[in-house]
Amino acid sequence: MFSIGELAERTGVPASTLRYYDDLGLVRPAARAAGQRRYTASAVRDVGLIVYFREVGFTLAEIEHFVSGEKQSRRELVDRKRTELAAQQHRIQVALDALEHGRVCPADDQLECPRFWSIVEGHQRGLSAEESHARAH
C-alpha cells in the first residue's frame, strides 16, 4: 500500500487530481491510515486508464460510466465516442480548409476578399460552414 503522494509520483497525476478522482468515485483508496489515503498497486492501473481515456477525448463522467458499466454499455459508449470524434474530425477538416483558403487568398486582406464574404453570407443564410465554403468554390 502506498500514499497519495506515492501514487501521484508513480502515475504523474497530481495529488489534487487524485483526490478529485476519489471524490468522483473513480479511484478509491483501499484504506486510510492516520487519516491518509492508502492505495494498492491496482490504483496505478486505474489512474492509467483514466489518463488514457482523457487523452482520447472521454469526459470523466463517460469514464465513470465505462468503468462501472456492463460489457454492452461499454461497447455502446465506445461507439458513441467514435461517432462524436469523427464529427469533430470533420468539423476540424472543414475549418482547416477554410483557413487554407484565407492563407492563400490572392486578396491582400481577407476582409476584402469577395469569396470570403460570400462564404460568410452563405453561413448567415443557414448553410453549414462546409456547404458555404463549397458553394463559394
Number of C-alpha atoms within 10 A of each C-alpha: 15 16 17 19 16 15 22 17 13 14 18 13 15 14 17 12 11 21 17 13 17 14 11 13 12 21 21 18 19 13 13 11 8 6 7 12 18 20 20 15 11 12 21 18 13 16 21 16 14 19 17 12 16 14 10 11 14 19 13 16 11 17 20 17 15 19 15 13 13 11 11 9 13 17 13 13 18 15 12 12 16 14 12 13 15 12 12 12 12 13 14 12 13 18 15 12 14 17 12 11 16 17 11 10 14 10 14 9 9 16 11 10 14 12 19 20 14 16 23 16 13 18 16 12 10 10 15 14 17 17 14 20 22 12 12 14 9
